[in-house]
Amino acid sequence: MKFETIAQVRDANVARIVRVALRAHGFHPLEPGDGGLPGVPNLFGPEGEGIDVPESEVADATLLVGELLKDMNRTDT
């Protein structure tokens, strides 16, 4: 199964929340340790942590993640 990065998130806690929300909505995000070397965690790149989903879910998951991140960055709540 091929995965595609749909968002980059600098905060690991935000990335975790986004992955949980994606799973709750029926998507299948790649966990940080999946696909890496055993015993070696995924390391943050300069853009932060990537949110990866299967290619077949990219369009719908991108919409959901965009709205989630927009809501999480609001200052009026």
Phi and psi in degrees as a GROMACS rama.xvg file:
@    title "Ramachandran Plot"
@    xaxis  label "Phi"
@    yaxis  label "Psi"
@TYPE xy
-94.9401  138.934  LYS-2
-114.104  153.619  PHE-3
-132.086  139.397  GLU-4
-78.2166  125.08  THR-5
-108.24  -12.8609  ILE-6
-160.362  154.411  ALA-7
-118.491  127.725  GLN-8
-124.977  126.559  VAL-9
-75.5049  -29.7509  ARG-10
-96.429  121.311  ASP-11
-61.6177  -33.5611  ALA-12
-67.5803  -39.4916  ASN-13
-65.5847  -42.2829  VAL-14
-59.6991  -41.0715  ALA-15
-63.8401  -44.1335  ARG-16
-63.139  -41.8867  ILE-17
-63.4263  -42.6258  VAL-18
-63.0101  -41.8272  ARG-19
-61.9477  -44.4179  VAL-20
-63.6353  -40.7599  ALA-21
-60.8024  -46.6184  LEU-22
-62.0388  -39.2462  ARG-23
-63.5049  -25.6928  ALA-24
-96.3686  10.6524  HIS-25
92.2903  7.36372  GLY-26
-89.2003  171.219  PHE-27
-128.572  70.5268  HIS-28
-68.4143  148.283  PRO-29
-75.4941  131.113  LEU-30
-77.9787  152.499  GLU-31
-54.0929  -35.9444  PRO-32
-83.065  -14.7115  GLY-33
-69.7885  134.937  ASP-34
83.2727  -0.580707  GLY-35
-99.4597  -172.093  GLY-36
-77.1033  142.723  LEU-37
-58.6842  131.868  PRO-38
80.6159  -1.95623  GLY-39
-115.778  112.333  VAL-40
-69.8873  155.977  PRO-41
-60.5779  135.85  ASN-42
-99.2833  145.495  LEU-43
-68.5578  138.042  PHE-44
-90.9354  -177.67  GLY-45
-63.6146  -23.9847  PRO-46
-91.5492  -4.30402  GLU-47
105.84  -156.645  GLY-48
-95.7421  131.006  GLU-49
-81.2105  143.483  GLY-50
-103.812  112.536  ILE-51
-112.274  136.467  ASP-52
-133.018  159.948  VAL-53
-58.6695  148.443  PRO-54
-53.1454  -35.0509  GLU-55
-70.5274  -15.0103  SER-56
-106.817  0.311435  GLU-57
-56.4766  -50.53  VAL-58
-60.2247  -52.8308  ALA-59
-70.1696  -40.5081  ASP-60
-65.7883  -35.4117  ALA-61
-62.8465  -42.0702  THR-62
-61.2808  -46.48  LEU-63
-63.3159  -46.6459  LEU-64
-63.0065  -40.2888  VAL-65
-58.8059  -45.3442  GLY-66
-68.1919  -39.6996  GLU-67
-61.8605  -47.4883  LEU-68
-65.4519  -36.7771  LEU-69
-63.2787  -45.576  LYS-70
-63.8742  -39.9773  ASP-71
-70.2448  -22.8834  MET-72
-93.8228  -0.58649  ASN-73
-69.3459  142.637  ARG-74
-103.282  -2.98627  THR-75
-94.0198  10.7787  ASP-76
